[in-house]
Amino acid sequence: MAFQYRSFEIIAVTITALAKFLFYDLLDQRLIFILMMFAFWGIYMIRRIKKAPKLLKLWGFRIDNFKSVLKKVLPFAAISIVGCIAIGYYQDTINAHWHILPLLFLYPLFGTLQQFLLMALVAGNLQDLNRFRNQTLILISSTLFGL
């Protein structure tokens, strides 16, 4: 049964990636793609977690180390945000519209979903299937994420 899920997940992530090129690059319908992706993968995750609650931790969603990670990431995030604002101000490219508010909310969710699809469903499933060595998995994952 687990093999069946692994194969389905890898194929579904591949279809999602191909749909990204279709909706982003050819049809210029980013919002439709993002909403469809959130709906499909959200429903899939909820259904899988209801059947096997331990999947959340297996997939990398945990909060037991939140404080320690936040302490490490927060200084970098603050410096990055200040740097981006400073560069935008210097280049006179800051364009504050109301559109930024939904993006500030959606982009972290979108990034988290992308990371989940790649790391948990592709790399994790390939590792569980014992198809590749760790170095090869790292190369595959980083190449796919770059694409």
Disulfide bonds with the S-S distance in Angstrom:
none
